[in-house]
Amino acid sequence: MTERHIQHKETLSNGCKIEVKAEILKDGSLGMFIGVYRPDGTVIDENDDPKPHMLDMEAAMDWGIDIAKGIGNSQRTL
C-alpha cells in the first residue's frame, strides 16, 4: 500500500526551520504545504498550494524540500 501522506522537517545550518508536507487527496490530486521559519519561529514563507508540475508525491516532496532549503538558506539569521 502506498503512503497517502509524507512530511519532512529540518533545521538548517543557519537555524531556520523548514516543513514540507505532501498528501494524496480524496480526488487523487496532490496537496502540498511548504513552510520556512526563522529560528524564533516567525514565518518567512508559507505556501499551502505550491504547484509541482506533473510530479508524483515523492518527487514533489524533493522539489518542495529544495524550494524550502533555497528560501531558508538565503536568510541571514546568525
Gaussian input, Z-matrix of N, CA and C with variables (Angstrom, degrees):
# hf/3-21g

backbone

0 1
 N
 C     1     B1
 C     2     B2     1     A1
 N     3     B3     2     A2     1     D1
 C     4     B4     3     A3     2     D2
 C     5     B5     4     A4     3     D3
 N     6     B6     5     A5     4     D4
 C     7     B7     6     A6     5     D5
 C     8     B8     7     A7     6     D6
 N     9     B9     8     A8     7     D7
 C    10    B10     9     A9     8     D8
 C    11    B11    10    A10     9     D9
 N    12    B12    11    A11    10    D10
 C    13    B13    12    A12    11    D11
 C    14    B14    13    A13    12    D12
 N    15    B15    14    A14    13    D13
 C    16    B16    15    A15    14    D14
 C    17    B17    16    A16    15    D15
 N    18    B18    17    A17    16    D16
 C    19    B19    18    A18    17    D17
 C    20    B20    19    A19    18    D18
 N    21    B21    20    A20    19    D19
 C    22    B22    21    A21    20    D20
 C    23    B23    22    A22    21    D21
 N    24    B24    23    A23    22    D22
 C    25    B25    24    A24    23    D23
 C    26    B26    25    A25    24    D24
 N    27    B27    26    A26    25    D25
 C    28    B28    27    A27    26    D26
 C    29    B29    28    A28    27    D27
 N    30    B30    29    A29    28    D28
 C    31    B31    30    A30    29    D29
 C    32    B32    31    A31    30    D30
 N    33    B33    32    A32    31    D31
 C    34    B34    33    A33    32    D32
 C    35    B35    34    A34    33    D33
 N    36    B36    35    A35    34    D34
 C    37    B37    36    A36    35    D35
 C    38    B38    37    A37    36    D36
 N    39    B39    38    A38    37    D37
 C    40    B40    39    A39    38    D38
 C    41    B41    40    A40    39    D39
 N    42    B42    41    A41    40    D40
 C    43    B43    42    A42    41    D41
 C    44    B44    43    A43    42    D42
 N    45    B45    44    A44    43    D43
 C    46    B46    45    A45    44    D44
 C    47    B47    46    A46    45    D45
 N    48    B48    47    A47    46    D46
 C    49    B49    48    A48    47    D47
 C    50    B50    49    A49    48    D48
 N    51    B51    50    A50    49    D49
 C    52    B52    51    A51    50    D50
 C    53    B53    52    A52    51    D51
 N    54    B54    53    A53    52    D52
 C    55    B55    54    A54    53    D53
 C    56    B56    55    A55    54    D54
 N    57    B57    56    A56    55    D55
 C    58    B58    57    A57    56    D56
 C    59    B59    58    A58    57    D57
 N    60    B60    59    A59    58    D58
 C    61    B61    60    A60    59    D59
 C    62    B62    61    A61    60    D60
 N    63    B63    62    A62    61    D61
 C    64    B64    63    A63    62    D62
 C    65    B65    64    A64    63    D63
 N    66    B66    65    A65    64    D64
 C    67    B67    66    A66    65    D65
 C    68    B68    67    A67    66    D66
 N    69    B69    68    A68    67    D67
 C    70    B70    69    A69    68    D68
 C    71    B71    70    A70    69    D69
 N    72    B72    71    A71    70    D70
 C    73    B73    72    A72    71    D71
 C    74    B74    73    A73    72    D72
 N    75    B75    74    A74    73    D73
 C    76    B76    75    A75    74    D74
 C    77    B77    76    A76    75    D75
 N    78    B78    77    A77    76    D76
 C    79    B79    78    A78    77    D77
 C    80    B80    79    A79    78    D78
 N    81    B81    80    A80    79    D79
 C    82    B82    81    A81    80    D80
 C    83    B83    82    A82    81    D81
 N    84    B84    83    A83    82    D82
 C    85    B85    84    A84    83    D83
 C    86    B86    85    A85    84    D84
 N    87    B87    86    A86    85    D85
 C    88    B88    87    A87    86    D86
 C    89    B89    88    A88    87    D87
 N    90    B90    89    A89    88    D88
 C    91    B91    90    A90    89    D89
 C    92    B92    91    A91    90    D90
 N    93    B93    92    A92    91    D91
 C    94    B94    93    A93    92    D92
 C    95    B95    94    A94    93    D93
 N    96    B96    95    A95    94    D94
 C    97    B97    96    A96    95    D95
 C    98    B98    97    A97    96    D96
 N    99    B99    98    A98    97    D97
 C   100   B100    99    A99    98    D98
 C   101   B101   100   A100    99    D99
 N   102   B102   101   A101   100   D100
 C   103   B103   102   A102   101   D101
 C   104   B104   103   A103   102   D102
 N   105   B105   104   A104   103   D103
 C   106   B106   105   A105   104   D104
 C   107   B107   106   A106   105   D105
 N   108   B108   107   A107   106   D106
 C   109   B109   108   A108   107   D107
 C   110   B110   109   A109   108   D108
 N   111   B111   110   A110   109   D109
 C   112   B112   111   A111   110   D110
 C   113   B113   112   A112   111   D111
 N   114   B114   113   A113   112   D112
 C   115   B115   114   A114   113   D113
 C   116   B116   115   A115   114   D114
 N   117   B117   116   A116   115   D115
 C   118   B118   117   A117   116   D116
 C   119   B119   118   A118   117   D117
 N   120   B120   119   A119   118   D118
 C   121   B121   120   A120   119   D119
 C   122   B122   121   A121   120   D120
 N   123   B123   122   A122   121   D121
 C   124   B124   123   A123   122   D122
 C   125   B125   124   A124   123   D123
 N   126   B126   125   A125   124   D124
 C   127   B127   126   A126   125   D125
 C   128   B128   127   A127   126   D126
 N   129   B129   128   A128   127   D127
 C   130   B130   129   A129   128   D128
 C   131   B131   130   A130   129   D129
 N   132   B132   131   A131   130   D130
 C   133   B133   132   A132   131   D131
 C   134   B134   133   A133   132   D132
 N   135   B135   134   A134   133   D133
 C   136   B136   135   A135   134   D134
 C   137   B137   136   A136   135   D135
 N   138   B138   137   A137   136   D136
 C   139   B139   138   A138   137   D137
 C   140   B140   139   A139   138   D138
 N   141   B141   140   A140   139   D139
 C   142   B142   141   A141   140   D140
 C   143   B143   142   A142   141   D141
 N   144   B144   143   A143   142   D142
 C   145   B145   144   A144   143   D143
 C   146   B146   145   A145   144   D144
 N   147   B147   146   A146   145   D145
 C   148   B148   147   A147   146   D146
 C   149   B149   148   A148   147   D147
 N   150   B150   149   A149   148   D148
 C   151   B151   150   A150   149   D149
 C   152   B152   151   A151   150   D150
 N   153   B153   152   A152   151   D151
 C   154   B154   153   A153   152   D152
 C   155   B155   154   A154   153   D153
 N   156   B156   155   A155   154   D154
 C   157   B157   156   A156   155   D155
 C   158   B158   157   A157   156   D156
 N   159   B159   158   A158   157   D157
 C   160   B160   159   A159   158   D158
 C   161   B161   160   A160   159   D159
 N   162   B162   161   A161   160   D160
 C   163   B163   162   A162   161   D161
 C   164   B164   163   A163   162   D162
 N   165   B165   164   A164   163   D163
 C   166   B166   165   A165   164   D164
 C   167   B167   166   A166   165   D165
 N   168   B168   167   A167   166   D166
 C   169   B169   168   A168   167   D167
 C   170   B170   169   A169   168   D168
 N   171   B171   170   A170   169   D169
 C   172   B172   171   A171   170   D170
 C   173   B173   172   A172   171   D171
 N   174   B174   173   A173   172   D172
 C   175   B175   174   A174   173   D173
 C   176   B176   175   A175   174   D174
 N   177   B177   176   A176   175   D175
 C   178   B178   177   A177   176   D176
 C   179   B179   178   A178   177   D177
 N   180   B180   179   A179   178   D178
 C   181   B181   180   A180   179   D179
 C   182   B182   181   A181   180   D180
 N   183   B183   182   A182   181   D181
 C   184   B184   183   A183   182   D182
 C   185   B185   184   A184   183   D183
 N   186   B186   185   A185   184   D184
 C   187   B187   186   A186   185   D185
 C   188   B188   187   A187   186   D186
 N   189   B189   188   A188   187   D187
 C   190   B190   189   A189   188   D188
 C   191   B191   190   A190   189   D189
 N   192   B192   191   A191   190   D190
 C   193   B193   192   A192   191   D191
 C   194   B194   193   A193   192   D192
 N   195   B195   194   A194   193   D193
 C   196   B196   195   A195   194   D194
 C   197   B197   196   A196   195   D195
 N   198   B198   197   A197   196   D196
 C   199   B199   198   A198   197   D197
 C   200   B200   199   A199   198   D198
 N   201   B201   200   A200   199   D199
 C   202   B202   201   A201   200   D200
 C   203   B203   202   A202   201   D201
 N   204   B204   203   A203   202   D202
 C   205   B205   204   A204   203   D203
 C   206   B206   205   A205   204   D204
 N   207   B207   206   A206   205   D205
 C   208   B208   207   A207   206   D206
 C   209   B209   208   A208   207   D207
 N   210   B210   209   A209   208   D208
 C   211   B211   210   A210   209   D209
 C   212   B212   211   A211   210   D210
 N   213   B213   212   A212   211   D211
 C   214   B214   213   A213   212   D212
 C   215   B215   214   A214   213   D213
 N   216   B216   215   A215   214   D214
 C   217   B217   216   A216   215   D215
 C   218   B218   217   A217   216   D216
 N   219   B219   218   A218   217   D217
 C   220   B220   219   A219   218   D218
 C   221   B221   220   A220   219   D219
 N   222   B222   221   A221   220   D220
 C   223   B223   222   A222   221   D221
 C   224   B224   223   A223   222   D222
 N   225   B225   224   A224   223   D223
 C   226   B226   225   A225   224   D224
 C   227   B227   226   A226   225   D225
 N   228   B228   227   A227   226   D226
 C   229   B229   228   A228   227   D227
 C   230   B230   229   A229   228   D228
 N   231   B231   230   A230   229   D229
 C   232   B232   231   A231   230   D230
 C   233   B233   232   A232   231   D231

   B1=1.4510
   B2=1.5342
   B3=1.2966
   B4=1.4619
   B5=1.5243
   B6=1.3413
   B7=1.4659
   B8=1.5252
   B9=1.3233
   B10=1.4556
   B11=1.5244
   B12=1.3302
   B13=1.4653
   B14=1.5274
   B15=1.3102
   B16=1.4564
   B17=1.5259
   B18=1.3305
   B19=1.4599
   B20=1.5229
   B21=1.3175
   B22=1.4662
   B23=1.5219
   B24=1.3341
   B25=1.4630
   B26=1.5148
   B27=1.3382
   B28=1.4602
   B29=1.5223
   B30=1.3262
   B31=1.4576
   B32=1.5221
   B33=1.3151
   B34=1.4593
   B35=1.5220
   B36=1.3260
   B37=1.4680
   B38=1.5260
   B39=1.3396
   B40=1.4627
   B41=1.5321
   B42=1.3320
   B43=1.4563
   B44=1.5157
   B45=1.3317
   B46=1.4678
   B47=1.5246
   B48=1.3141
   B49=1.4598
   B50=1.5239
   B51=1.3360
   B52=1.4575
   B53=1.5222
   B54=1.3223
   B55=1.4559
   B56=1.5293
   B57=1.3226
   B58=1.4584
   B59=1.5274
   B60=1.3309
   B61=1.4663
   B62=1.5230
   B63=1.3247
   B64=1.4663
   B65=1.5155
   B66=1.3207
   B67=1.4585
   B68=1.5194
   B69=1.3197
   B70=1.4529
   B71=1.5304
   B72=1.3263
   B73=1.4600
   B74=1.5319
   B75=1.3245
   B76=1.4671
   B77=1.5174
   B78=1.3381
   B79=1.4667
   B80=1.5331
   B81=1.3451
   B82=1.4564
   B83=1.5095
   B84=1.3260
   B85=1.4638
   B86=1.5296
   B87=1.3073
   B88=1.4567
   B89=1.5222
   B90=1.3190
   B91=1.4608
   B92=1.5161
   B93=1.3342
   B94=1.4649
   B95=1.5197
   B96=1.3247
   B97=1.4629
   B98=1.5224
   B99=1.3316
   B100=1.4622
   B101=1.5227
   B102=1.3264
   B103=1.4567
   B104=1.5196
   B105=1.3304
   B106=1.4699
   B107=1.5231
   B108=1.3395
   B109=1.4670
   B110=1.5198
   B111=1.3329
   B112=1.4640
   B113=1.5327
   B114=1.3496
   B115=1.4675
   B116=1.5336
   B117=1.3366
   B118=1.4698
   B119=1.5289
   B120=1.3388
   B121=1.4601
   B122=1.5121
   B123=1.3442
   B124=1.4558
   B125=1.5290
   B126=1.3014
   B127=1.4624
   B128=1.5284
   B129=1.3047
   B130=1.4589
   B131=1.5268
   B132=1.3323
   B133=1.4670
   B134=1.5226
   B135=1.3162
   B136=1.4573
   B137=1.5195
   B138=1.3098
   B139=1.4595
   B140=1.5210
   B141=1.3349
   B142=1.4618
   B143=1.5281
   B144=1.3355
   B145=1.4559
   B146=1.5307
   B147=1.3623
   B148=1.4622
   B149=1.5226
   B150=1.3052
   B151=1.4587
   B152=1.5295
   B153=1.3348
   B154=1.4680
   B155=1.5283
   B156=1.2965
   B157=1.4582
   B158=1.5283
   B159=1.3184
   B160=1.4653
   B161=1.5384
   B162=1.3275
   B163=1.4559
   B164=1.5197
   B165=1.3431
   B166=1.4579
   B167=1.5314
   B168=1.3164
   B169=1.4612
   B170=1.5307
   B171=1.3234
   B172=1.4589
   B173=1.5317
   B174=1.3212
   B175=1.4647
   B176=1.5234
   B177=1.3256
   B178=1.4611
   B179=1.5305
   B180=1.3201
   B181=1.4741
   B182=1.5237
   B183=1.3160
   B184=1.4676
   B185=1.5308
   B186=1.3184
   B187=1.4587
   B188=1.5355
   B189=1.3427
   B190=1.4594
   B191=1.5165
   B192=1.3226
   B193=1.4630
   B194=1.5267
   B195=1.3271
   B196=1.4699
   B197=1.5280
   B198=1.3359
   B199=1.4668
   B200=1.5357
   B201=1.3403
   B202=1.4695
   B203=1.5252
   B204=1.3296
   B205=1.4631
   B206=1.5246
   B207=1.3200
   B208=1.4638
   B209=1.5187
   B210=1.3310
   B211=1.4692
   B212=1.5222
   B213=1.3282
   B214=1.4544
   B215=1.5202
   B216=1.3270
   B217=1.4711
   B218=1.5156
   B219=1.3227
   B220=1.4712
   B221=1.5337
   B222=1.3200
   B223=1.4700
   B224=1.5203
   B225=1.3125
   B226=1.4730
   B227=1.5085
   B228=1.3215
   B229=1.4624
   B230=1.5201
   B231=1.3093
   B232=1.4678
   B233=1.5079
   A1=109.35
   A2=116.36
   A3=122.68
   A4=110.28
   A5=114.95
   A6=119.31
   A7=109.67
   A8=115.81
   A9=120.12
   A10=112.08
   A11=116.60
   A12=119.96
   A13=109.97
   A14=115.11
   A15=121.72
   A16=108.48
   A17=115.09
   A18=120.72
   A19=108.83
   A20=116.05
   A21=121.90
   A22=108.40
   A23=116.04
   A24=122.06
   A25=107.24
   A26=115.61
   A27=119.79
   A28=109.39
   A29=115.92
   A30=121.43
   A31=107.10
   A32=116.20
   A33=121.70
   A34=110.42
   A35=116.26
   A36=120.76
   A37=113.21
   A38=117.89
   A39=120.49
   A40=112.60
   A41=116.83
   A42=121.16
   A43=114.36
   A44=117.90
   A45=120.03
   A46=109.45
   A47=114.85
   A48=120.81
   A49=108.88
   A50=115.07
   A51=119.22
   A52=109.06
   A53=115.09
   A54=122.24
   A55=107.43
   A56=115.96
   A57=121.34
   A58=107.50
   A59=115.66
   A60=121.29
   A61=108.64
   A62=115.29
   A63=120.81
   A64=107.41
   A65=115.78
   A66=119.86
   A67=110.05
   A68=114.24
   A69=120.76
   A70=106.48
   A71=116.05
   A72=121.41
   A73=110.64
   A74=116.43
   A75=121.20
   A76=112.96
   A77=116.71
   A78=119.61
   A79=112.68
   A80=116.82
   A81=121.61
   A82=114.44
   A83=117.35
   A84=120.29
   A85=110.46
   A86=115.20
   A87=121.68
   A88=109.85
   A89=116.95
   A90=122.33
   A91=108.52
   A92=115.82
   A93=119.58
   A94=111.42
   A95=114.14
   A96=122.70
   A97=107.19
   A98=116.34
   A99=122.18
   A100=107.21
   A101=117.19
   A102=122.08
   A103=110.94
   A104=115.49
   A105=121.98
   A106=106.96
   A107=115.89
   A108=121.21
   A109=110.68
   A110=115.35
   A111=121.06
   A112=108.72
   A113=116.60
   A114=119.01
   A115=113.56
   A116=118.08
   A117=120.44
   A118=112.49
   A119=116.89
   A120=120.87
   A121=115.63
   A122=118.00
   A123=118.88
   A124=109.96
   A125=114.57
   A126=121.19
   A127=110.93
   A128=116.04
   A129=122.05
   A130=107.81
   A131=116.22
   A132=120.96
   A133=109.22
   A134=115.77
   A135=122.46
   A136=107.87
   A137=115.99
   A138=121.22
   A139=107.46
   A140=116.37
   A141=119.43
   A142=112.24
   A143=116.18
   A144=119.11
   A145=112.00
   A146=116.93
   A147=117.69
   A148=109.94
   A149=117.30
   A150=121.66
   A151=112.20
   A152=117.22
   A153=117.70
   A154=108.00
   A155=117.58
   A156=121.52
   A157=111.47
   A158=115.64
   A159=122.70
   A160=113.61
   A161=117.97
   A162=121.15
   A163=110.08
   A164=116.54
   A165=118.85
   A166=108.49
   A167=117.32
   A168=120.95
   A169=112.10
   A170=118.05
   A171=120.66
   A172=111.21
   A173=117.08
   A174=120.43
   A175=110.64
   A176=117.00
   A177=120.81
   A178=110.25
   A179=117.30
   A180=120.14
   A181=110.39
   A182=117.10
   A183=120.59
   A184=109.94
   A185=116.83
   A186=122.68
   A187=109.69
   A188=116.93
   A189=121.74
   A190=112.96
   A191=116.95
   A192=121.35
   A193=109.96
   A194=117.04
   A195=120.49
   A196=111.02
   A197=117.23
   A198=121.38
   A199=110.00
   A200=116.26
   A201=121.08
   A202=111.34
   A203=117.01
   A204=120.03
   A205=111.12
   A206=116.89
   A207=120.20
   A208=111.67
   A209=116.36
   A210=120.95
   A211=110.03
   A212=116.83
   A213=121.32
   A214=113.41
   A215=116.47
   A216=119.83
   A217=112.51
   A218=118.40
   A219=120.68
   A220=112.25
   A221=117.32
   A222=121.30
   A223=110.54
   A224=115.54
   A225=120.70
   A226=107.07
   A227=115.50
   A228=118.92
   A229=113.37
   A230=118.76
   A231=119.49
   A232=111.48
   D1=134.69
   D2=-179.72
   D3=-81.33
   D4=139.66
   D5=175.04
   D6=-60.82
   D7=142.57
   D8=178.61
   D9=-97.48
   D10=-10.24
   D11=175.93
   D12=-155.24
   D13=149.09
   D14=175.05
   D15=-140.93
   D16=154.87
   D17=-175.65
   D18=-141.74
   D19=144.74
   D20=177.31
   D21=-134.33
   D22=127.36
   D23=174.12
   D24=-125.72
   D25=140.70
   D26=-177.84
   D27=-155.05
   D28=145.08
   D29=170.98
   D30=-103.59
   D31=124.48
   D32=-177.85
   D33=-81.51
   D34=167.76
   D35=-175.42
   D36=-62.36
   D37=-24.21
   D38=178.13
   D39=-89.68
   D40=4.98
   D41=177.45
   D42=95.50
   D43=-13.58
   D44=177.57
   D45=-66.17
   D46=149.88
   D47=179.17
   D48=-114.33
   D49=140.93
   D50=176.16
   D51=-121.62
   D52=151.14
   D53=176.70
   D54=-141.80
   D55=124.97
   D56=179.84
   D57=-129.99
   D58=131.60
   D59=179.02
   D60=-129.54
   D61=144.29
   D62=173.44
   D63=-138.61
   D64=142.45
   D65=178.07
   D66=-148.99
   D67=149.61
   D68=173.66
   D69=-88.19
   D70=119.89
   D71=-178.32
   D72=-80.79
   D73=167.38
   D74=-177.48
   D75=-56.78
   D76=-32.42
   D77=179.90
   D78=-82.74
   D79=2.74
   D80=178.56
   D81=90.47
   D82=-5.45
   D83=179.12
   D84=-80.65
   D85=169.29
   D86=-178.01
   D87=-101.19
   D88=124.61
   D89=173.89
   D90=-106.21
   D91=139.11
   D92=-178.80
   D93=-137.55
   D94=160.04
   D95=173.56
   D96=-142.07
   D97=135.58
   D98=174.16
   D99=-127.72
   D100=122.83
   D101=177.82
   D102=-127.11
   D103=139.20
   D104=177.28
   D105=-131.87
   D106=130.77
   D107=-172.43
   D108=-133.25
   D109=146.92
   D110=173.65
   D111=-69.13
   D112=165.21
   D113=178.68
   D114=-55.98
   D115=-29.56
   D116=179.25
   D117=-83.42
   D118=0.05
   D119=176.86
   D120=96.54
   D121=-8.06
   D122=179.56
   D123=-69.42
   D124=149.76
   D125=-174.33
   D126=-76.57
   D127=128.88
   D128=168.51
   D129=-93.14
   D130=-47.74
   D131=179.60
   D132=-157.19
   D133=136.76
   D134=171.67
   D135=-133.60
   D136=128.68
   D137=179.26
   D138=-132.03
   D139=110.39
   D140=-178.82
   D141=-97.78
   D142=12.83
   D143=177.75
   D144=-148.55
   D145=49.37
   D146=175.96
   D147=-67.52
   D148=153.93
   D149=-175.12
   D150=-121.01
   D151=80.21
   D152=173.09
   D153=-69.99
   D154=129.19
   D155=-174.27
   D156=-86.35
   D157=116.69
   D158=171.84
   D159=59.17
   D160=39.51
   D161=178.81
   D162=-113.13
   D163=146.43
   D164=172.04
   D165=-77.22
   D166=175.61
   D167=-172.09
   D168=-60.36
   D169=-43.98
   D170=-177.68
   D171=-66.69
   D172=-42.77
   D173=178.16
   D174=-67.07
   D175=-36.85
   D176=177.46
   D177=-64.64
   D178=-37.44
   D179=176.50
   D180=-62.10
   D181=-46.75
   D182=178.51
   D183=-58.78
   D184=-43.90
   D185=178.40
   D186=-59.86
   D187=-47.88
   D188=-179.40
   D189=-63.58
   D190=-39.87
   D191=178.04
   D192=-64.05
   D193=-42.27
   D194=177.33
   D195=-61.19
   D196=-43.54
   D197=178.30
   D198=-60.72
   D199=-49.11
   D200=-178.31
   D201=-62.04
   D202=-43.80
   D203=179.35
   D204=-63.89
   D205=-39.07
   D206=178.44
   D207=-60.69
   D208=-43.82
   D209=178.62
   D210=-67.68
   D211=-49.38
   D212=-176.62
   D213=-64.60
   D214=-42.67
   D215=-178.48
   D216=-70.86
   D217=-17.14
   D218=178.77
   D219=-83.12
   D220=-5.25
   D221=-178.96
   D222=-84.44
   D223=142.97
   D224=174.00
   D225=-102.38
   D226=100.93
   D227=-173.98
   D228=-117.98
   D229=-17.17
   D230=-176.82
   D231=-93.27

